[in-house]
Amino acid sequence: MVPAIKNTYLKLLFSIFLLPALFSCDQKKEEVSAVHQNSNEITFISVSNIGGDQGDYKIIKVTQDSIHAEKGIAARRTHQEWHSAISIPIWKQLISSIKTKDLDEIQSSPSQQSVDGIDETFQIRTPKKSHIYVNSYADTLHYQQLKQFKEQLNMILPTEYQ
């Protein structure tokens, strides 16, 4: 009788640990499938202006819940940062002008840093792909959506980071 009791306890103990593991696997499958359904949803955008004869820089990174901005001048060793939380409605307003199906159409232009110019760089990430554009303002046909994003962003940023 003793082996039967131990066996029952082991089965019970095994069941107690196995059930939560099975449920957590189902939950992860749902989360993964939700990501695959929204593989074109924007998750991150950064815009930076870097260059000039003194090494000026301004970098703004935006996610679904926050904004991080920094700026400075490398030659003078100055640096400032600003952070802020944002709400989902503000995030949706910021990205409303960007059409993910058109992102592959945007064209970059040559870098201006070699002649002490400033490069504007956009990075837009989706779960599926990362898009990077340098000086795409020369692409007047497709740049409009990025320009509208910058205008929306400037309404949120403090004046010194615009």
PyRosetta script that sets phi, psi and omega in degrees:
from pyrosetta import init, pose_from_sequence

init()
pose = pose_from_sequence("MVPAIKNTYLKLLFSIFLLPALFSCDQKKEEVSAVHQNSNEITFISVSNIGGDQGDYKIIKVTQDSIHAEKGIAARRTHQEWHSAISIPIWKQLISSIKTKDLDEIQSSPSQQSVDGIDETFQIRTPKKSHIYVNSYADTLHYQQLKQFKEQLNMILPTEYQ")
pose.set_psi(1, -32.6)
pose.set_omega(1, -179.5)
pose.set_phi(2, -59.5)
pose.set_psi(2, -45.2)
pose.set_omega(2, 178.2)
pose.set_phi(3, -61.5)
pose.set_psi(3, -32.9)
pose.set_omega(3, 179.1)
pose.set_phi(4, -67.7)
pose.set_psi(4, -38.8)
pose.set_omega(4, 179.1)
pose.set_phi(5, -66.5)
pose.set_psi(5, -45.4)
pose.set_omega(5, 179.0)
pose.set_phi(6, -61.4)
pose.set_psi(6, -41.7)
pose.set_omega(6, -179.1)
pose.set_phi(7, -63.2)
pose.set_psi(7, -40.4)
pose.set_omega(7, 178.4)
pose.set_phi(8, -65.6)
pose.set_psi(8, -44.1)
pose.set_omega(8, 177.8)
pose.set_phi(9, -62.0)
pose.set_psi(9, -40.4)
pose.set_omega(9, 178.9)
pose.set_phi(10, -65.2)
pose.set_psi(10, -40.8)
pose.set_omega(10, 178.3)
pose.set_phi(11, -63.4)
pose.set_psi(11, -43.4)
pose.set_omega(11, 179.4)
pose.set_phi(12, -64.3)
pose.set_psi(12, -45.7)
pose.set_omega(12, 179.7)
pose.set_phi(13, -62.9)
pose.set_psi(13, -43.4)
pose.set_omega(13, 178.5)
pose.set_phi(14, -61.5)
pose.set_psi(14, -41.9)
pose.set_omega(14, 179.8)
pose.set_phi(15, -64.0)
pose.set_psi(15, -39.9)
pose.set_omega(15, -179.0)
pose.set_phi(16, -62.1)
pose.set_psi(16, -38.8)
pose.set_omega(16, -179.8)
pose.set_phi(17, -82.8)
pose.set_psi(17, -27.2)
pose.set_omega(17, -176.7)
pose.set_phi(18, -78.3)
pose.set_psi(18, -39.4)
pose.set_omega(18, -177.0)
pose.set_phi(19, -59.0)
pose.set_psi(19, -49.6)
pose.set_omega(19, 178.5)
pose.set_phi(20, -60.9)
pose.set_psi(20, -34.7)
pose.set_omega(20, 178.9)
pose.set_phi(21, -64.7)
pose.set_psi(21, -40.8)
pose.set_omega(21, 179.1)
pose.set_phi(22, -64.7)
pose.set_psi(22, -43.0)
pose.set_omega(22, 179.6)
pose.set_phi(23, -65.9)
pose.set_psi(23, -38.5)
pose.set_omega(23, 179.5)
pose.set_phi(24, -67.4)
pose.set_psi(24, -32.9)
pose.set_omega(24, 176.6)
pose.set_phi(25, -64.3)
pose.set_psi(25, -42.1)
pose.set_omega(25, 178.3)
pose.set_phi(26, -62.7)
pose.set_psi(26, -40.1)
pose.set_omega(26, 179.8)
pose.set_phi(27, -63.7)
pose.set_psi(27, -42.2)
pose.set_omega(27, 179.7)
pose.set_phi(28, -65.6)
pose.set_psi(28, -38.0)
pose.set_omega(28, 177.5)
pose.set_phi(29, -60.8)
pose.set_psi(29, -41.0)
pose.set_omega(29, 178.8)
pose.set_phi(30, -64.7)
pose.set_psi(30, -41.7)
pose.set_omega(30, 179.4)
pose.set_phi(31, -64.4)
pose.set_psi(31, -42.9)
pose.set_omega(31, 179.4)
pose.set_phi(32, -64.5)
pose.set_psi(32, -42.3)
pose.set_omega(32, -180.0)
pose.set_phi(33, -67.2)
pose.set_psi(33, -32.2)
pose.set_omega(33, 177.2)
pose.set_phi(34, -65.7)
pose.set_psi(34, -38.3)
pose.set_omega(34, 177.7)
pose.set_phi(35, -65.1)
pose.set_psi(35, -42.2)
pose.set_omega(35, 179.8)
pose.set_phi(36, -65.4)
pose.set_psi(36, -32.4)
pose.set_omega(36, 178.1)
pose.set_phi(37, -67.7)
pose.set_psi(37, -32.8)
pose.set_omega(37, -177.4)
pose.set_phi(38, -108.3)
pose.set_psi(38, 37.5)
pose.set_omega(38, -175.6)
pose.set_phi(39, -66.3)
pose.set_psi(39, -13.7)
pose.set_omega(39, 177.0)
pose.set_phi(40, -101.9)
pose.set_psi(40, 5.4)
pose.set_omega(40, 178.8)
pose.set_phi(41, -76.7)
pose.set_psi(41, 133.3)
pose.set_omega(41, -179.6)
pose.set_phi(42, -72.2)
pose.set_psi(42, 131.7)
pose.set_omega(42, -179.7)
pose.set_phi(43, -114.6)
pose.set_psi(43, -17.2)
pose.set_omega(43, -175.4)
pose.set_phi(44, -159.3)
pose.set_psi(44, 140.0)
pose.set_omega(44, 172.8)
pose.set_phi(45, -139.2)
pose.set_psi(45, 134.7)
pose.set_omega(45, 170.7)
pose.set_phi(46, -129.8)
pose.set_psi(46, 147.0)
pose.set_omega(46, 174.4)
pose.set_phi(47, -133.2)
pose.set_psi(47, 131.7)
pose.set_omega(47, -178.9)
pose.set_phi(48, -135.6)
pose.set_psi(48, 150.2)
pose.set_omega(48, 173.5)
pose.set_phi(49, -125.5)
pose.set_psi(49, 112.0)
pose.set_omega(49, -173.7)
pose.set_phi(50, -134.2)
pose.set_psi(50, 134.7)
pose.set_omega(50, 175.7)
pose.set_phi(51, 139.1)
pose.set_psi(51, -156.9)
pose.set_omega(51, -176.7)
pose.set_phi(52, 92.0)
pose.set_psi(52, 166.2)
pose.set_omega(52, -175.0)
pose.set_phi(53, -70.1)
pose.set_psi(53, -17.7)
pose.set_omega(53, 179.1)
pose.set_phi(54, -109.1)
pose.set_psi(54, 4.4)
pose.set_omega(54, 179.0)
pose.set_phi(55, 76.7)
pose.set_psi(55, 45.4)
pose.set_omega(55, 177.7)
pose.set_phi(56, -69.0)
pose.set_psi(56, 147.6)
pose.set_omega(56, 174.4)
pose.set_phi(57, -151.4)
pose.set_psi(57, 146.7)
pose.set_omega(57, 172.9)
pose.set_phi(58, -143.6)
pose.set_psi(58, 122.1)
pose.set_omega(58, -177.4)
pose.set_phi(59, -128.5)
pose.set_psi(59, 126.9)
pose.set_omega(59, 179.5)
pose.set_phi(60, -124.9)
pose.set_psi(60, 125.3)
pose.set_omega(60, -179.7)
pose.set_phi(61, -119.4)
pose.set_psi(61, 129.4)
pose.set_omega(61, -177.2)
pose.set_phi(62, -125.9)
pose.set_psi(62, 130.0)
pose.set_omega(62, 172.2)
pose.set_phi(63, -120.6)
pose.set_psi(63, -178.0)
pose.set_omega(63, -177.2)
pose.set_phi(64, -62.8)
pose.set_psi(64, -19.9)
pose.set_omega(64, -176.5)
pose.set_phi(65, -126.1)
pose.set_psi(65, -0.5)
pose.set_omega(65, -178.1)
pose.set_phi(66, -158.5)
pose.set_psi(66, 163.4)
pose.set_omega(66, 174.4)
pose.set_phi(67, -126.9)
pose.set_psi(67, 136.7)
pose.set_omega(67, 175.2)
pose.set_phi(68, -128.6)
pose.set_psi(68, 125.4)
pose.set_omega(68, 179.2)
pose.set_phi(69, -126.3)
pose.set_psi(69, 142.1)
pose.set_omega(69, 174.6)
pose.set_phi(70, -145.1)
pose.set_psi(70, 151.3)
pose.set_omega(70, 179.5)
pose.set_phi(71, -152.4)
pose.set_psi(71, 159.2)
pose.set_omega(71, 178.6)
pose.set_phi(72, 177.5)
pose.set_psi(72, -177.6)
pose.set_omega(72, 177.0)
pose.set_phi(73, -132.9)
pose.set_psi(73, 115.5)
pose.set_omega(73, -175.1)
pose.set_phi(74, -61.2)
pose.set_psi(74, -41.4)
pose.set_omega(74, -177.4)
pose.set_phi(75, -63.3)
pose.set_psi(75, -32.0)
pose.set_omega(75, -179.8)
pose.set_phi(76, -96.5)
pose.set_psi(76, -4.6)
pose.set_omega(76, -177.9)
pose.set_phi(77, 56.1)
pose.set_psi(77, 43.4)
pose.set_omega(77, 175.6)
pose.set_phi(78, -102.5)
pose.set_psi(78, 146.8)
pose.set_omega(78, -179.4)
pose.set_phi(79, -156.5)
pose.set_psi(79, 133.9)
pose.set_omega(79, 176.3)
pose.set_phi(80, -134.9)
pose.set_psi(80, 149.2)
pose.set_omega(80, 177.7)
pose.set_phi(81, -134.6)
pose.set_psi(81, 154.7)
pose.set_omega(81, 177.2)
pose.set_phi(82, -146.4)
pose.set_psi(82, 138.4)
pose.set_omega(82, 178.8)
pose.set_phi(83, -131.4)
pose.set_psi(83, 150.3)
pose.set_omega(83, 174.7)
pose.set_phi(84, -157.4)
pose.set_psi(84, 144.3)
pose.set_omega(84, 172.7)
pose.set_phi(85, -80.8)
pose.set_psi(85, 150.7)
pose.set_omega(85, 174.5)
pose.set_phi(86, -131.1)
pose.set_psi(86, 158.4)
pose.set_omega(86, 180.0)
pose.set_phi(87, -92.6)
pose.set_psi(87, 164.5)
pose.set_omega(87, 177.7)
pose.set_phi(88, -59.5)
pose.set_psi(88, -43.4)
pose.set_omega(88, 177.4)
pose.set_phi(89, -60.3)
pose.set_psi(89, -37.0)
pose.set_omega(89, 177.8)
pose.set_phi(90, -67.7)
pose.set_psi(90, -43.1)
pose.set_omega(90, 176.7)
pose.set_phi(91, -56.9)
pose.set_psi(91, -47.2)
pose.set_omega(91, -178.5)
pose.set_phi(92, -63.7)
pose.set_psi(92, -37.3)
pose.set_omega(92, 176.7)
pose.set_phi(93, -65.3)
pose.set_psi(93, -41.6)
pose.set_omega(93, 179.8)
pose.set_phi(94, -60.6)
pose.set_psi(94, -43.7)
pose.set_omega(94, -174.6)
pose.set_phi(95, -92.1)
pose.set_psi(95, 0.6)
pose.set_omega(95, -174.8)
pose.set_phi(96, -59.5)
pose.set_psi(96, -28.9)
pose.set_omega(96, -178.2)
pose.set_phi(97, -81.7)
pose.set_psi(97, -15.0)
pose.set_omega(97, -174.6)
pose.set_phi(98, -91.4)
pose.set_psi(98, 122.4)
pose.set_omega(98, 179.1)
pose.set_phi(99, -102.5)
pose.set_psi(99, 108.9)
pose.set_omega(99, -174.8)
pose.set_phi(100, -60.9)
pose.set_psi(100, -29.7)
pose.set_omega(100, 180.0)
pose.set_phi(101, -68.5)
pose.set_psi(101, -20.5)
pose.set_omega(101, -179.4)
pose.set_phi(102, -96.5)
pose.set_psi(102, -3.2)
pose.set_omega(102, -174.1)
pose.set_phi(103, -62.5)
pose.set_psi(103, -32.8)
pose.set_omega(103, 179.4)
pose.set_phi(104, -70.7)
pose.set_psi(104, -13.4)
pose.set_omega(104, -178.4)
pose.set_phi(105, -85.4)
pose.set_psi(105, -20.5)
pose.set_omega(105, -176.9)
pose.set_phi(106, -68.7)
pose.set_psi(106, 133.2)
pose.set_omega(106, -177.5)
pose.set_phi(107, -105.5)
pose.set_psi(107, 138.7)
pose.set_omega(107, 173.2)
pose.set_phi(108, -87.7)
pose.set_psi(108, 164.9)
pose.set_omega(108, 176.2)
pose.set_phi(109, -123.5)
pose.set_psi(109, 166.4)
pose.set_omega(109, -179.5)
pose.set_phi(110, -60.6)
pose.set_psi(110, 152.9)
pose.set_omega(110, 177.6)
pose.set_phi(111, -66.1)
pose.set_psi(111, 145.3)
pose.set_omega(111, 178.1)
pose.set_phi(112, -103.7)
pose.set_psi(112, -5.3)
pose.set_omega(112, -175.0)
pose.set_phi(113, -63.8)
pose.set_psi(113, -29.8)
pose.set_omega(113, -177.9)
pose.set_phi(114, -65.4)
pose.set_psi(114, -19.1)
pose.set_omega(114, 177.7)
pose.set_phi(115, -115.0)
pose.set_psi(115, 35.4)
pose.set_omega(115, -178.5)
pose.set_phi(116, 57.9)
pose.set_psi(116, 28.9)
pose.set_omega(116, 175.7)
pose.set_phi(117, -91.1)
pose.set_psi(117, 174.5)
pose.set_omega(117, -179.9)
pose.set_phi(118, -112.3)
pose.set_psi(118, 129.9)
pose.set_omega(118, 177.7)
pose.set_phi(119, -95.7)
pose.set_psi(119, 133.8)
pose.set_omega(119, 171.9)
pose.set_phi(120, -98.8)
pose.set_psi(120, 122.8)
pose.set_omega(120, -178.6)
pose.set_phi(121, -124.0)
pose.set_psi(121, 130.4)
pose.set_omega(121, 173.7)
pose.set_phi(122, -109.4)
pose.set_psi(122, 140.0)
pose.set_omega(122, 168.8)
pose.set_phi(123, -127.9)
pose.set_psi(123, 126.7)
pose.set_omega(123, 179.7)
pose.set_phi(124, -126.0)
pose.set_psi(124, 123.1)
pose.set_omega(124, -178.6)
pose.set_phi(125, -113.1)
pose.set_psi(125, 139.6)
pose.set_omega(125, 167.7)
pose.set_phi(126, -123.0)
pose.set_psi(126, 166.2)
pose.set_omega(126, 176.7)
pose.set_phi(127, -58.7)
pose.set_psi(127, -22.5)
pose.set_omega(127, -175.9)
pose.set_phi(128, -90.3)
pose.set_psi(128, -33.6)
pose.set_omega(128, -170.2)
pose.set_phi(129, -157.1)
pose.set_psi(129, 156.5)
pose.set_omega(129, 173.2)
pose.set_phi(130, -115.8)
pose.set_psi(130, 128.8)
pose.set_omega(130, -178.7)
pose.set_phi(131, -111.3)
pose.set_psi(131, 132.2)
pose.set_omega(131, 179.5)
pose.set_phi(132, -128.6)
pose.set_psi(132, 130.3)
pose.set_omega(132, -178.4)
pose.set_phi(133, -129.0)
pose.set_psi(133, 133.4)
pose.set_omega(133, 176.7)
pose.set_phi(134, -115.4)
pose.set_psi(134, 124.8)
pose.set_omega(134, 177.8)
pose.set_phi(135, 49.9)
pose.set_psi(135, 46.8)
pose.set_omega(135, -178.2)
pose.set_phi(136, -76.5)
pose.set_psi(136, -3.5)
pose.set_omega(136, 177.7)
pose.set_phi(137, -61.3)
pose.set_psi(137, -19.5)
pose.set_omega(137, 176.8)
pose.set_phi(138, -71.1)
pose.set_psi(138, -19.8)
pose.set_omega(138, 177.3)
pose.set_phi(139, -87.4)
pose.set_psi(139, 80.7)
pose.set_omega(139, -173.4)
pose.set_phi(140, -63.3)
pose.set_psi(140, -24.7)
pose.set_omega(140, -179.2)
pose.set_phi(141, -71.4)
pose.set_psi(141, -41.0)
pose.set_omega(141, -173.4)
pose.set_phi(142, -108.4)
pose.set_psi(142, -10.7)
pose.set_omega(142, -175.7)
pose.set_phi(143, -72.7)
pose.set_psi(143, -19.9)
pose.set_omega(143, -173.8)
pose.set_phi(144, -51.8)
pose.set_psi(144, -41.3)
pose.set_omega(144, -178.2)
pose.set_phi(145, -66.9)
pose.set_psi(145, -34.3)
pose.set_omega(145, 176.5)
pose.set_phi(146, -71.7)
pose.set_psi(146, -36.8)
pose.set_omega(146, 176.8)
pose.set_phi(147, -62.3)
pose.set_psi(147, -42.9)
pose.set_omega(147, 178.3)
pose.set_phi(148, -64.6)
pose.set_psi(148, -37.7)
pose.set_omega(148, 175.5)
pose.set_phi(149, -59.5)
pose.set_psi(149, -46.3)
pose.set_omega(149, 179.6)
pose.set_phi(150, -61.2)
pose.set_psi(150, -38.9)
pose.set_omega(150, 178.6)
pose.set_phi(151, -64.0)
pose.set_psi(151, -43.2)
pose.set_omega(151, 177.4)
pose.set_phi(152, -63.9)
pose.set_psi(152, -41.6)
pose.set_omega(152, -179.7)
pose.set_phi(153, -63.0)
pose.set_psi(153, -40.8)
pose.set_omega(153, -179.7)
pose.set_phi(154, -64.1)
pose.set_psi(154, -22.2)
pose.set_omega(154, 177.5)
pose.set_phi(155, -73.6)
pose.set_psi(155, -19.1)
pose.set_omega(155, -178.5)
pose.set_phi(156, -99.6)
pose.set_psi(156, -36.6)
pose.set_omega(156, -173.8)
pose.set_phi(157, -71.5)
pose.set_psi(157, 147.8)
pose.set_omega(157, 170.0)
pose.set_phi(158, -61.4)
pose.set_psi(158, 153.2)
pose.set_omega(158, -175.2)
pose.set_phi(159, -52.6)
pose.set_psi(159, -40.8)
pose.set_omega(159, -176.0)
pose.set_phi(160, -68.8)
pose.set_psi(160, -11.2)
pose.set_omega(160, 178.6)
pose.set_phi(161, -107.0)
pose.set_psi(161, 1.5)
pose.set_omega(161, -178.9)
pose.set_phi(162, -80.0)
pose.dump_pdb("model.pdb")
